[in-house]
């Protein structure tokens, strides 16, 4: 019985909505007939019931455009401006056209804009970190007879960002975001203690605040953009895995030993800086956008804390851990900057703001009107 009641209620509601839309479409036709017959003063009263309760967004656009024309013809500039502003709220991307709309409506439209001041965005994607060596360090660098060497390898990471664009013009904007990022890299070091091999994997978690200037191009279906910026990066977590292989005299390797998830944040600079550049493409979906971008970030400072390179204060067991990493596993960090290459896909939601301009853009419109006469 409950299911039957719910079904009847749903069908009734659907019928009422359909009937309401069809009824308001009929109301729109009557209003247009009155307009075409020159009966201007009763049009607002005809449209009022459906404006208050029944019009779809598309129907609102047609109704307010009709009211704008009506108020212009009846010398009511305040009513015309109010109607055109409501038209832009119904469809923020409505653009008047000289070939389609009356000249006075086109002229009035240049006094308004619905361009967003702010846009919100969210994006996510993979990244890889690229170590740039400032200075090579070794536990064994004092011994010329030991041919110690190290190689770096790229490892995948990921990032997630939320932020906002401040639109200065249609093409120029400033962007501020908050980014949560996971990055990683690996270094293999060879002939530690004369013959051994070690594998060091660094896994880092960041909270970044990138600020950039962005320039967009309006070209066809896809809109390319480029950007350049500066980022303040906070390293909030750093875990390391170390694996050591003892190479025996006959060339065979013994059972590997190592340590997992060592907290080495005390060996890193928490506050770091970077500059970045990149570009991407965005595509319109309804009133919003989807986009993809590529960004390369250049680290500006050494991420390794120099005073804790070989040892540290004897707190929370960090002294013993630091000595174990050096004396047992033969690992010590190079001084390095950390670059990052990232690819992201995301979603943009413009916050449209229909409003009257302080300075109307009517000069170019007047030229077009005169050229068509």
C-alpha positions as CSV (number, residue, x, y, z in Angstrom):
1,X,0.0,0.0,0.0
2,X,2.8,2.4,0.9
3,X,4.5,1.7,-2.5
4,X,1.2,2.4,-4.3
5,X,0.8,5.7,-2.4
6,X,4.4,6.8,-3.2
7,X,3.9,5.9,-6.9
8,X,0.6,7.9,-7.1
9,X,2.3,10.9,-5.4
10,X,5.3,10.7,-7.8
11,X,3.1,10.5,-10.9
12,X,0.9,13.3,-9.6
13,X,3.9,15.6,-9.0
14,X,5.4,14.7,-12.4
15,X,2.1,15.5,-14.1
16,X,1.7,18.8,-12.2
17,X,5.3,19.9,-13.3
18,X,4.6,18.9,-16.9
19,X,1.3,20.6,-16.9
20,X,2.8,23.7,-15.3
21,X,5.5,23.9,-17.9
22,X,3.0,23.5,-20.8
23,X,0.7,26.0,-19.1
24,X,3.5,28.6,-18.8
25,X,4.6,27.9,-22.4
26,X,1.0,28.8,-23.4
27,X,1.3,31.9,-21.3
28,X,4.5,32.9,-23.1
29,X,2.8,32.5,-26.5
30,X,-0.1,34.8,-25.3
31,X,2.4,37.4,-24.1
32,X,4.3,37.3,-27.5
33,X,1.0,37.7,-29.3
34,X,0.1,40.7,-27.2
35,X,3.6,42.2,-27.9
36,X,3.3,41.7,-31.7
37,X,-0.2,43.3,-31.6
38,X,1.2,46.3,-29.8
39,X,-0.5,45.7,-26.5
40,X,2.5,46.4,-24.3
41,X,1.0,47.5,-21.0
42,X,-0.6,44.2,-20.0
43,X,2.4,41.9,-20.8
44,X,4.0,42.1,-17.3
45,X,0.7,41.1,-15.7
46,X,0.3,38.1,-18.1
47,X,3.8,36.8,-17.3
48,X,3.8,37.5,-13.5
49,X,2.1,34.2,-12.3
50,X,4.5,32.0,-14.3
51,X,7.6,34.1,-13.3
52,X,6.7,33.6,-9.7
53,X,6.1,29.9,-9.8
54,X,6.4,28.0,-13.1
55,X,9.0,29.1,-15.6
56,X,12.0,27.0,-16.5
57,X,15.4,28.7,-16.9
58,X,15.0,28.8,-20.7
59,X,11.4,30.2,-20.4
60,X,12.7,32.8,-17.9
61,X,15.2,33.9,-20.4
62,X,12.6,34.4,-23.1
63,X,10.2,36.1,-20.7
64,X,12.7,38.6,-19.3
65,X,14.0,39.4,-22.8
66,X,10.4,40.1,-23.8
67,X,9.9,42.3,-20.8
68,X,13.1,44.2,-21.5
69,X,11.9,45.0,-25.0
70,X,8.5,46.0,-23.6
71,X,9.9,48.4,-21.0
72,X,12.2,50.0,-23.6
73,X,9.2,50.6,-25.9
74,X,7.2,52.1,-23.0
75,X,10.0,54.4,-21.9
76,X,10.6,52.6,-18.6
77,X,14.5,52.3,-18.4
78,X,14.5,51.1,-14.8
79,X,12.1,48.3,-15.6
80,X,14.2,47.4,-18.7
81,X,17.4,47.3,-16.7
82,X,15.8,45.2,-14.0
83,X,14.4,42.7,-16.5
84,X,17.8,42.4,-18.3
85,X,19.6,41.8,-15.1
86,X,17.1,39.0,-14.2
87,X,17.6,37.6,-17.7
88,X,21.4,37.3,-17.0
89,X,20.6,35.6,-13.7
90,X,18.5,33.0,-15.6
91,X,21.3,32.6,-18.2
92,X,24.6,34.2,-17.2
93,X,26.0,33.5,-20.7
94,X,23.3,35.2,-22.7
95,X,24.9,37.4,-25.3
96,X,22.7,39.8,-27.4
97,X,23.2,39.8,-31.1
98,X,22.6,42.7,-33.5
99,X,21.4,40.3,-36.2
100,X,18.8,38.8,-33.9
101,X,17.8,41.2,-31.2
102,X,16.4,44.8,-31.4
103,X,19.1,47.5,-31.5
104,X,18.0,49.1,-28.2
105,X,18.3,45.7,-26.4
106,X,21.8,45.2,-27.8
107,X,22.7,48.8,-26.7
108,X,21.3,48.2,-23.2
109,X,23.2,44.8,-22.9
110,X,26.5,46.6,-23.1
111,X,25.8,48.2,-19.8
112,X,25.8,44.8,-18.0
113,X,28.0,41.8,-17.5
114,X,27.7,38.4,-15.9
115,X,31.4,37.5,-16.1
116,X,32.5,35.7,-12.9
117,X,34.8,37.5,-10.5
118,X,35.8,34.2,-8.8
119,X,35.8,30.6,-10.0
120,X,36.3,27.6,-7.8
121,X,38.2,24.6,-8.9
122,X,39.3,21.1,-7.8
123,X,41.9,18.9,-9.4
124,X,43.7,15.6,-8.9
125,X,46.5,13.7,-10.7
126,X,49.8,11.9,-10.7
127,X,53.3,13.3,-10.3
128,X,57.0,12.4,-10.3
129,X,59.7,14.1,-8.3
130,X,63.1,14.9,-9.8
131,X,66.0,15.3,-7.4
132,X,68.6,18.0,-8.4
133,X,71.8,17.4,-6.6
134,X,73.5,20.4,-5.0
135,X,76.4,18.5,-3.4
136,X,77.1,14.8,-3.1
137,X,77.8,13.5,0.3
138,X,79.2,10.1,1.5
139,X,80.0,8.4,4.7
140,X,83.1,7.1,2.9
141,X,84.2,10.2,1.0
142,X,87.4,10.5,3.1
143,X,88.6,7.1,1.8
144,X,89.9,7.5,-1.7
145,X,90.2,3.7,-2.1
146,X,86.4,3.3,-1.8
147,X,84.6,3.9,-5.1
148,X,81.3,4.9,-3.6
149,X,78.6,5.9,-6.1
150,X,74.9,6.7,-6.1
151,X,72.1,6.7,-8.7
152,X,68.6,8.3,-8.4
153,X,65.4,6.8,-9.7
154,X,61.9,8.4,-10.3
155,X,58.9,7.1,-8.4
156,X,55.2,8.0,-8.8
157,X,53.2,10.2,-6.5
158,X,49.9,12.0,-6.6
159,X,48.4,15.4,-5.6
160,X,45.0,16.9,-4.8
161,X,44.2,20.6,-5.0
162,X,41.3,23.0,-4.3
163,X,41.4,26.6,-5.1
164,X,40.0,29.8,-6.6
165,X,40.7,32.0,-9.6
166,X,40.3,35.8,-9.3
167,X,39.4,37.1,-12.8
168,X,41.0,40.4,-13.6
169,X,39.9,40.4,-17.2
170,X,38.3,37.8,-19.5
171,X,41.7,36.3,-20.1
172,X,43.9,37.3,-17.1
173,X,43.4,35.8,-13.7
174,X,45.2,35.1,-10.4
175,X,45.0,31.6,-8.9
176,X,45.4,30.6,-5.2
177,X,45.2,26.9,-4.2
178,X,45.8,24.5,-1.3
179,X,47.4,21.3,-2.4
180,X,47.9,18.0,-0.6
181,X,50.7,16.1,-2.3
182,X,52.5,12.7,-1.9
183,X,55.9,12.5,-3.6
184,X,58.7,9.9,-3.6
185,X,62.1,9.2,-5.1
186,X,64.7,6.4,-4.7
187,X,68.4,6.4,-4.5
188,X,70.6,3.3,-4.9
189,X,74.1,3.5,-3.5
190,X,76.9,1.1,-4.4
191,X,80.1,-0.2,-2.8
192,X,79.1,1.0,0.7
193,X,81.7,-0.4,3.1
194,X,83.7,-1.3,0.1
195,X,81.3,-3.8,-1.6
196,X,77.7,-3.5,-0.4
197,X,74.6,-2.1,-2.1
198,X,71.9,0.0,-0.5
199,X,68.4,1.1,-1.6
200,X,66.9,4.2,0.0
201,X,63.3,5.2,-0.7
202,X,62.0,8.5,0.4
203,X,58.2,9.0,0.8
204,X,57.1,12.6,1.5
205,X,53.8,14.3,2.3
206,X,53.4,18.0,1.6
207,X,50.9,20.8,2.1
208,X,51.6,23.4,-0.6
209,X,50.2,26.8,-1.2
210,X,50.7,27.7,-4.9
211,X,50.0,31.2,-6.2
212,X,50.1,31.9,-9.9
213,X,49.1,34.3,-12.7
214,X,47.1,32.6,-15.5
215,X,46.5,33.7,-19.1
216,X,43.7,32.1,-21.2
217,X,43.2,32.0,-24.9
218,X,39.8,31.8,-26.5
219,X,40.1,29.4,-29.4
220,X,37.3,27.1,-30.6
221,X,35.9,24.4,-28.5
222,X,39.0,24.0,-26.3
223,X,40.5,27.0,-24.4
224,X,44.2,26.7,-23.8
225,X,45.9,28.5,-20.9
226,X,49.4,29.1,-19.5
227,X,50.5,30.0,-16.0
228,X,53.5,31.0,-14.0
229,X,53.7,31.0,-10.2
230,X,55.4,30.6,-6.8
231,X,54.7,28.0,-4.2
232,X,55.3,27.8,-0.5
233,X,55.7,24.1,0.5
234,X,55.4,22.6,3.9
235,X,56.8,19.1,4.4
236,X,54.5,17.6,7.0
237,X,55.7,14.0,6.9
238,X,58.7,12.1,5.6
239,X,59.1,8.3,5.8
240,X,62.0,6.3,4.5
241,X,62.7,2.6,3.7
242,X,66.3,1.3,3.7
243,X,67.4,-2.0,2.3
244,X,71.0,-3.2,2.5
245,X,72.6,-6.1,0.6
246,X,75.9,-7.5,1.9
247,X,78.0,-8.6,-1.1
248,X,80.2,-11.5,-0.1
249,X,83.7,-12.2,-1.3
250,X,82.5,-14.7,-3.9
251,X,80.1,-12.1,-5.4
252,X,77.0,-13.5,-3.9
253,X,74.6,-11.4,-1.8
254,X,73.5,-12.3,1.7
255,X,70.0,-12.1,2.9
256,X,68.9,-8.4,2.7
257,X,68.4,-6.4,5.8
258,X,66.8,-3.0,6.4
259,X,64.3,-0.8,8.1
260,X,60.8,0.3,7.1
261,X,59.0,3.6,7.6
262,X,61.7,5.4,9.4
263,X,60.6,8.9,10.4
264,X,63.3,11.2,9.0
265,X,61.4,14.5,9.1
266,X,64.0,15.8,11.5
267,X,66.5,15.5,8.7
268,X,64.5,17.8,6.4
269,X,63.7,21.5,6.1
270,X,60.0,21.9,6.9
271,X,59.5,25.1,4.9
272,X,60.5,25.0,1.3
273,X,60.0,27.2,-1.8
274,X,59.5,26.6,-5.5
275,X,58.6,28.4,-8.8
276,X,56.5,26.6,-11.4
277,X,55.2,27.0,-14.9
278,X,52.8,25.1,-17.0
279,X,49.8,25.1,-19.3
280,X,46.6,23.2,-20.1
281,X,43.3,23.0,-21.9
282,X,39.8,23.5,-20.6
283,X,36.4,22.7,-22.2
284,X,33.0,24.1,-21.4
285,X,30.4,21.7,-20.0
286,X,27.1,23.6,-19.5
287,X,28.0,26.6,-17.4
288,X,31.1,24.9,-15.9
289,X,34.4,23.6,-17.3
290,X,36.5,20.5,-17.2
291,X,40.3,20.8,-17.7
292,X,43.7,19.2,-17.8
293,X,47.0,20.8,-17.1
294,X,50.7,20.0,-16.9
295,X,53.0,21.7,-14.4
296,X,56.8,21.6,-13.7
297,X,57.9,22.9,-10.4
298,X,61.6,24.0,-9.7
299,X,62.7,23.6,-6.1
300,X,64.5,26.7,-4.8
301,X,66.2,25.4,-1.7
302,X,68.0,22.4,-0.2
303,X,65.4,20.1,1.4
304,X,68.1,18.4,3.6
305,X,68.7,20.0,7.0
306,X,72.5,20.4,7.0
307,X,73.0,20.4,10.8
308,X,71.3,17.0,11.0
309,X,73.2,15.4,8.1
310,X,75.5,13.2,10.2
311,X,73.9,13.3,13.6
312,X,71.3,15.0,15.7
313,X,70.5,15.8,19.3
314,X,69.8,12.9,21.5
315,X,66.0,13.3,21.7
316,X,63.3,10.7,21.0
317,X,65.8,8.1,19.8
318,X,66.8,10.2,16.8
319,X,70.5,10.1,17.6
320,X,70.6,6.3,17.6
321,X,68.5,6.1,14.4
322,X,70.8,8.6,12.6
323,X,73.9,6.6,13.6
324,X,72.3,3.3,12.6
325,X,71.4,4.7,9.1
326,X,75.1,5.8,8.7
327,X,77.0,3.0,10.4
328,X,74.9,0.0,9.6
329,X,73.3,0.8,6.3
330,X,75.9,3.3,5.0
331,X,73.3,5.9,3.9
332,X,73.6,9.7,4.1
333,X,71.7,12.2,2.1
334,X,73.1,14.3,-0.7
335,X,72.2,18.0,-0.5
336,X,69.4,18.4,-3.1
337,X,66.6,20.4,-4.5
338,X,63.4,18.6,-5.4
339,X,61.6,19.4,-8.7
340,X,58.2,18.0,-9.5
341,X,56.4,17.2,-12.7
342,X,52.6,16.8,-12.3
343,X,49.6,16.2,-14.5
344,X,46.1,17.0,-13.2
345,X,42.5,16.8,-14.4
346,X,39.9,19.0,-12.8
347,X,36.6,20.8,-12.7
348,X,35.9,24.6,-12.6
349,X,32.7,26.2,-11.3
350,X,32.5,29.9,-12.2
351,X,30.7,32.0,-9.7
352,X,28.7,34.2,-12.2
353,X,27.8,37.6,-11.0
354,X,25.3,39.5,-13.2
355,X,25.8,43.2,-12.5
356,X,25.7,46.7,-14.1
357,X,29.0,48.0,-15.3
358,X,30.3,51.3,-14.0
359,X,31.5,52.1,-17.5
360,X,29.3,50.9,-20.3
361,X,30.9,49.3,-23.4
362,X,28.7,51.1,-25.9
363,X,31.1,52.8,-28.3
364,X,31.8,49.7,-30.4
365,X,28.1,48.8,-30.4
366,X,27.2,52.2,-31.9
367,X,29.8,51.7,-34.6
368,X,28.3,48.3,-35.6
369,X,24.8,49.8,-35.6
370,X,25.8,52.7,-37.8
371,X,27.7,50.4,-40.2
372,X,24.6,48.3,-40.7
373,X,22.4,51.3,-41.6
